[in-house]
Amino acid sequence: TWMYSSLARQVRRPRILQCQLPRQVQARLTSNVPAFVTKARSTAPGVLAAGTVMASGFYLSEGLGHALLDLQGIQGMAASPISGIPVSILLGMAINNFVLPSFPQLKQQLTPGLNLSSKLILQLGIICVGLKLSALDVIALGGTVFPCVVLAIATGLSFTAFLSRRLGLPPRMGLLIGAGTSICGVTAITAMAPSLKANPQEVSFAVATVVGFGTFGMLFYPYLAHFVFNTPEQVGLFLGLAIHDTSQVLGSAITYSQVYNSPIALQWATVTKLSRNICLGLVIPILSSIYARQEQALENPEASSKNSWFSLSEFKKHVPMFVYGFLGMALIRTIGDAGVANSGLALGVISPGFWKCLTHLIGGKLGTCFLGTAMAAVGLNTNFSVLRGVGVKPFVAGFGGALAMGVLASLLGFGLQLGEGNDSGRESESE
């Protein structure tokens, strides 16, 4: 700016130079600016807007969650039972459809940053979330819960995908709803969306569906489980399998624990939900590869028929790079936890206390912040007019998936009681 103003003062008399020289100076100045600075200038407004919406959504979720707990007479729960990510999406959608239409130039300025947030920042968030998963947790869970979790995930995914096809929904939306219903709610949807190349409308519908039925389960399943099951272990297994999002499972389990004075139910629900979350690291690459092969088969049936049903090269080809980053972070967490258990140091140099804080900061806080920003950007890019065209079919698919998970969770709960009865019978016979 200083060069431009000083040179302009020197060439006030010749009008030809006065018209030409500023353009030359401006071109010289802009040519020396690094590309990443130009990129940052264009994307900063959208990223800041998505981050602001994310922070507002998380603040609202805290207030709404604790207000909901107060209505039920539950005290002493630090975490909110309502996740901030779906609130951020809804808030972003409201701003995009009711505020931004009055400011078209502002919307145009925000678009580059919103696109960056919904892609790159989302992938960074997924990679960070991988640090929350450890294979040692699977080993520590034992052989009772994990087989039930695997059966529930397989049932939820297959039934929801089948129902979505019968309803005529896009395959990506059916997979997103199935992943959110059977694995870990909104986190599974946000982690699967980039692998499937889902658009913001499909993500928004999947999130709305899963959050809606998960919230219903969080409010009513604790009281229903009290009348259906006889032991707190059954209740914990049922709540951990039938409800979708992690915050919703913990909210329902704490409700049951405080209302009926049963901390064992909270422990079983937490362990069951943790098992479902761990399976996310296996399901993402498998579903990504299957979906890519299906798309390839539709585009080129002859070439796909020559390929084997599964090959490692095809698997590597269809799985995005950020999924490898997600799995790599889970591997680092597993190695670090193993080091803490064996030698008292994570990765040979990090103390247990610092390792716990580090994994919580990156996998929990930073990953949640990135995912919330990305989902806020998805909401800011979603128009209600597009959502009207799909109708109620996604909610029908979500209801069917939630119903299937609830029925299977009930059957597994009754099976757990029968298994415990047989074990006690054997112990009495041996005595």
C-alpha positions in Angstrom: 0.0 0.0 0.0 2.8 2.4 0.8 4.6 1.7 -2.5 1.3 2.2 -4.4 0.6 5.5 -2.7 4.1 6.9 -3.1 4.4 6.0 -6.7 0.9 7.4 -7.5 2.0 10.7 -6.0 5.0 10.8 -8.2 3.1 10.3 -11.5 0.1 12.7 -11.1 0.9 14.8 -14.2 1.2 12.2 -17.1 -2.3 10.7 -17.3 -1.1 7.7 -19.4 1.4 6.7 -16.7 -1.2 7.5 -14.0 -3.5 4.9 -15.6 -0.9 2.3 -16.3 1.6 2.4 -13.4 -0.9 1.5 -10.6 -1.9 -1.6 -12.4 1.7 -2.6 -12.9 2.5 -2.0 -9.2 -0.6 -3.9 -8.1 0.3 -6.9 -10.3 3.8 -6.9 -8.9 2.5 -6.8 -5.4 -0.1 -9.5 -5.9 2.4 -11.8 -7.7 4.7 -11.8 -4.7 2.0 -12.9 -2.3 2.3 -16.7 -1.5 -0.6 -18.9 -2.7 -1.4 -20.1 0.8 -1.9 -16.5 2.0 -4.4 -15.9 -0.8 -6.1 -19.2 0.0 -6.2 -18.3 3.7 -7.8 -14.9 2.9 -10.5 -16.4 0.8 -11.4 -19.3 3.3 -11.0 -17.5 6.6 -14.5 -15.9 6.7 -16.2 -19.2 6.1 -14.1 -21.1 8.6 -14.6 -18.5 11.2 -18.4 -18.5 10.6 -18.6 -22.3 10.9 -16.5 -22.1 14.1 -18.8 -19.5 15.6 -21.9 -21.5 14.7 -20.2 -24.6 16.2 -19.4 -22.8 19.5 -22.9 -21.5 19.7 -24.4 -24.9 19.0 -22.3 -26.5 21.7 -23.3 -23.8 24.2 -27.0 -24.3 23.4 -26.6 -28.1 23.7 -25.2 -27.7 27.2 -28.1 -25.5 28.3 -30.7 -27.7 26.7 -29.2 -30.9 28.1 -29.0 -29.7 31.7 -32.5 -28.2 31.4 -33.7 -31.6 30.3 -32.0 -33.3 33.2 -33.6 -30.8 35.6 -37.0 -31.7 34.3 -36.4 -35.3 35.2 -35.0 -34.4 38.6 -31.5 -35.6 37.8 -28.6 -33.8 39.5 -24.8 -34.1 39.5 -24.3 -35.0 35.8 -21.4 -32.9 34.4 -21.8 -33.8 30.7 -24.9 -32.8 28.7 -27.0 -35.7 27.3 -27.5 -33.6 24.1 -24.6 -33.6 21.6 -23.5 -30.3 20.3 -22.9 -31.5 16.8 -26.5 -31.9 15.7 -27.4 -28.7 17.4 -24.6 -27.0 15.3 -26.1 -28.5 12.1 -29.6 -27.3 12.9 -28.3 -23.8 13.9 -26.4 -23.6 10.6 -29.4 -24.6 8.6 -31.5 -22.0 10.3 -29.0 -19.3 9.6 -28.5 -20.4 5.9 -32.3 -20.4 5.2 -33.5 -17.4 7.2 -30.6 -15.0 7.5 -28.1 -15.5 4.7 -30.7 -15.1 1.8 -30.9 -11.4 2.8 -27.1 -11.1 2.3 -26.2 -12.8 -1.0 -22.7 -11.2 -1.1 -21.9 -12.4 2.4 -23.0 -15.9 1.4 -20.6 -15.8 -1.6 -17.7 -14.7 0.6 -18.4 -17.6 3.1 -18.7 -20.3 0.5 -14.9 -21.1 0.0 -14.4 -21.5 3.8 -17.5 -23.5 4.3 -16.4 -25.9 1.5 -13.0 -26.2 3.2 -14.6 -26.9 6.6 -16.9 -29.6 5.3 -14.1 -31.4 3.6 -10.6 -30.9 5.0 -11.5 -30.0 8.6 -13.9 -32.9 8.6 -11.2 -35.3 7.6 -8.8 -33.8 10.2 -11.5 -34.4 12.9 -12.0 -38.0 11.8 -8.2 -38.6 12.1 -8.2 -37.0 15.6 -11.1 -39.2 16.7 -9.0 -42.3 15.9 -6.9 -41.5 19.0 -9.9 -42.3 21.2 -9.9 -45.9 20.1 -7.7 -48.7 21.5 -7.7 -52.4 20.7 -6.8 -53.1 24.3 -10.3 -51.9 25.3 -11.8 -54.6 23.1 -9.6 -57.2 25.0 -10.6 -55.8 28.4 -14.3 -56.0 27.5 -14.3 -59.8 27.6 -16.4 -62.2 25.6 -19.8 -61.3 26.8 -20.5 -57.8 25.4 -18.4 -57.7 22.2 -20.2 -60.6 20.3 -23.6 -58.9 21.1 -22.2 -55.6 19.7 -21.0 -57.2 16.5 -24.3 -58.9 15.9 -26.2 -55.7 16.6 -24.0 -53.7 14.2 -24.4 -56.3 11.4 -28.2 -56.4 11.9 -28.6 -52.6 12.0 -26.5 -52.0 8.9 -28.0 -54.8 6.8 -31.7 -54.1 7.8 -31.4 -50.3 7.3 -29.7 -50.7 3.9 -32.4 -53.2 2.8 -35.2 -50.9 4.0 -33.6 -47.9 2.3 -33.4 -49.7 -1.0 -37.1 -50.7 -0.8 -38.0 -47.1 -0.1 -36.0 -45.9 -3.0 -33.5 -43.8 -1.0 -30.0 -43.1 -2.4 -27.5 -45.8 -1.3 -25.3 -43.3 0.4 -28.1 -42.0 2.6 -29.1 -45.5 3.5 -25.5 -46.3 4.6 -25.2 -43.1 6.6 -28.5 -43.8 8.4 -27.5 -47.4 9.0 -24.0 -46.4 10.3 -25.5 -43.8 12.7 -28.1 -46.2 13.9 -26.0 -49.2 14.5 -22.5 -47.8 15.5 -22.2 -44.5 17.2 -24.7 -41.9 16.0 -23.5 -38.6 14.6 -19.8 -39.5 14.9 -20.3 -42.5 12.6 -22.2 -40.3 10.1 -19.6 -37.6 10.0 -16.8 -40.3 9.7 -18.6 -42.1 6.9 -19.7 -39.1 4.8 -16.3 -38.2 3.2 -15.7 -41.9 2.3 -19.0 -42.1 0.5 -18.7 -38.6 -1.0 -22.1 -37.8 0.5 -23.5 -34.3 -0.2 -24.6 -32.0 2.7 -28.3 -32.8 2.2 -27.7 -36.5 2.7 -25.6 -35.8 5.8 -28.2 -33.5 7.2 -31.1 -35.9 6.7 -29.1 -38.8 8.2 -28.1 -36.7 11.3 -31.7 -35.5 11.8 -33.1 -39.0 11.6 -30.5 -40.6 13.9 -30.7 -37.8 16.5 -34.5 -37.8 16.5 -34.9 -41.4 17.3 -31.9 -41.5 19.6 -33.4 -38.7 21.6 -36.7 -40.6 21.9 -34.8 -43.6 23.2 -32.8 -41.5 25.6 -36.0 -40.1 27.2 -38.2 -43.2 27.3 -36.0 -46.3 27.2 -34.7 -46.1 30.8 -38.3 -46.3 32.2 -39.3 -49.0 29.7 -36.2 -51.1 30.6 -37.1 -51.0 34.2 -40.4 -52.8 33.6 -39.0 -55.2 31.0 -35.8 -56.5 32.5 -34.9 -58.0 35.9 -31.2 -57.2 36.3 -29.2 -54.0 35.8 -26.8 -55.9 33.5 -29.7 -56.5 31.1 -30.7 -52.9 31.3 -27.2 -51.7 30.6 -26.8 -54.0 27.6 -30.1 -52.9 26.2 -29.4 -49.1 26.6 -25.9 -49.5 25.2 -27.2 -51.3 22.0 -30.6 -49.7 21.4 -29.7 -46.0 21.6 -27.5 -44.4 18.9 -25.3 -41.5 20.1 -22.7 -41.8 22.9 -24.1 -38.8 24.8 -27.6 -40.2 24.5 -26.5 -43.6 25.9 -24.8 -42.0 28.8 -27.7 -39.7 29.5 -30.2 -42.6 29.5 -27.9 -44.8 31.6 -27.4 -42.0 34.2 -31.1 -41.4 34.3 -31.7 -45.1 35.1 -28.8 -45.2 37.6 -30.1 -42.2 39.6 -33.8 -42.9 39.4 -33.5 -46.6 40.3 -30.2 -46.5 42.2 -28.3 -48.9 39.9 -24.7 -47.9 39.1 -24.2 -51.4 37.5 -26.5 -50.5 34.7 -24.4 -47.4 34.0 -21.2 -49.5 33.9 -22.7 -52.0 31.4 -24.2 -49.3 29.2 -20.8 -47.5 29.1 -18.9 -50.7 28.2 -21.4 -51.7 25.5 -21.3 -48.3 23.9 -17.5 -48.2 24.0 -17.5 -51.5 22.2 -19.7 -50.0 19.4 -17.4 -47.0 19.1 -14.4 -49.2 18.7 -16.0 -51.0 15.8 -16.0 -47.8 13.9 -12.4 -48.3 12.9 -13.3 -51.6 11.2 -16.6 -50.6 9.6 -15.5 -47.4 7.8 -12.9 -49.0 5.5 -15.0 -52.0 4.8 -18.2 -50.0 3.9 -16.1 -47.5 1.9 -14.6 -50.3 -0.2 -18.0 -52.1 -0.7 -19.7 -48.9 -1.7 -16.9 -48.0 -4.2 -17.1 -51.5 -5.8 -20.9 -51.2 -6.1 -20.5 -47.8 -7.9 -17.8 -49.3 -10.1 -20.1 -52.2 -11.0 -22.9 -49.8 -12.0 -20.5 -47.8 -14.2 -18.6 -50.8 -15.8 -20.3 -54.2 -15.1 -17.9 -56.1 -17.4 -14.8 -54.9 -15.6 -16.2 -55.5 -12.1 -17.3 -59.0 -13.0 -13.7 -60.0 -13.8 -12.5 -58.8 -10.4 -12.6 -61.0 -7.3 -15.1 -60.3 -4.6 -12.3 -59.0 -2.4 -8.7 -58.1 -3.1 -6.2 -56.1 -1.1 -5.3 -53.9 -4.0 -9.0 -52.9 -4.6 -9.4 -52.3 -0.9 -6.4 -49.9 -0.9 -7.7 -48.2 -4.0 -11.2 -47.4 -2.7 -10.3 -46.4 0.9 -9.5 -42.7 1.2 -6.2 -41.6 2.7 -7.8 -40.0 5.8 -9.2 -43.4 6.8 -5.6 -44.7 7.0 -4.8 -41.7 9.2 -7.8 -42.6 11.4 -6.5 -46.2 11.7 -3.0 -45.0 12.3 -4.1 -42.9 15.2 -6.0 -45.8 16.7 -2.8 -47.9 16.3 -0.8 -45.2 18.1 -3.3 -45.2 20.9 -3.1 -49.0 21.2 0.7 -49.0 21.3 0.7 -46.2 23.8 -1.8 -48.0 26.1 0.2 -51.2 25.8 3.3 -49.3 26.8 1.6 -47.8 29.9 0.3 -51.3 30.9 3.7 -53.0 30.5 6.4 -50.5 31.3 4.5 -47.5 32.7 5.4 -45.3 29.8 3.4 -44.6 26.6 5.5 -45.0 23.5 8.5 -45.4 25.8 8.8 -41.7 26.8 5.4 -40.3 27.9 4.1 -40.6 31.4 0.6 -42.2 32.0 -0.9 -38.9 33.2 0.4 -36.8 30.3 -0.6 -39.6 27.8 -4.1 -39.6 29.2 -4.4 -35.8 28.9 -2.9 -35.8 25.4 -5.3 -38.5 24.0 -8.2 -36.7 25.6 -7.1 -33.3 24.2 -6.5 -34.6 20.6 -9.1 -37.4 20.4 -11.8 -35.7 22.5 -11.6 -32.0 22.5 -9.8 -31.2 19.2 -11.6 -34.0 17.3 -15.0 -32.8 18.5 -14.1 -29.2 17.7 -13.2 -30.2 14.1 -16.2 -32.4 13.6 -18.5 -29.7 15.1 -17.0 -27.0 12.8 -17.5 -29.3 9.8 -21.1 -30.1 10.6 -21.8 -26.5 11.2 -20.5 -25.8 7.7 -22.7 -28.6 6.4 -25.7 -26.9 8.0 -24.7 -23.6 6.5 -24.7 -25.2 3.0 -28.0 -27.0 3.4 -31.2 -25.6 2.0 -34.7 -26.6 3.2 -36.0 -26.7 -0.4 -33.7 -29.6 -1.2 -34.9 -31.5 1.9 -38.5 -31.2 1.0 -38.0 -33.3 -2.1 -37.1 -36.4 -0.2 -40.1 -36.5 2.0 -40.5 -38.8 5.0 -38.7 -41.8 3.6 -35.4 -41.2 5.5 -37.4 -41.1 8.8 -39.1 -44.3 7.9 -35.8 -46.0 7.3 -34.4 -44.5 10.5 -37.5 -45.7 12.4 -37.1 -49.2 11.0 -33.4 -49.3 11.9 -34.1 -48.0 15.4 -36.9 -50.6 15.9 -34.6 -53.4 14.7 -31.9 -52.4 17.1 -34.3 -52.1 19.9 -35.9 -55.5 19.3 -32.5 -57.2 18.9 -31.2 -55.4 22.1 -34.2 -56.8 24.0 -33.6 -60.3 22.7 -29.9 -60.1 23.7 -30.9 -58.8 27.1 -33.2 -61.8 27.7 -30.4 -64.1 26.4 -28.0 -62.6 28.9 -30.4 -63.5 31.7 -30.7 -67.1 30.4 -26.9 -67.3 30.1 -26.5 -66.2 33.7 -29.1 -68.6 34.8 -27.4 -71.5 33.1 -24.0 -70.5 34.6 -25.5 -70.3 38.1 -27.1 -73.7 37.6 -23.8 -75.3 36.6 -22.1 -73.7 39.6 -24.8 -75.2 41.9 -24.5 -78.6 40.4 -20.7 -78.6 40.7 -21.0 -77.7 44.4 
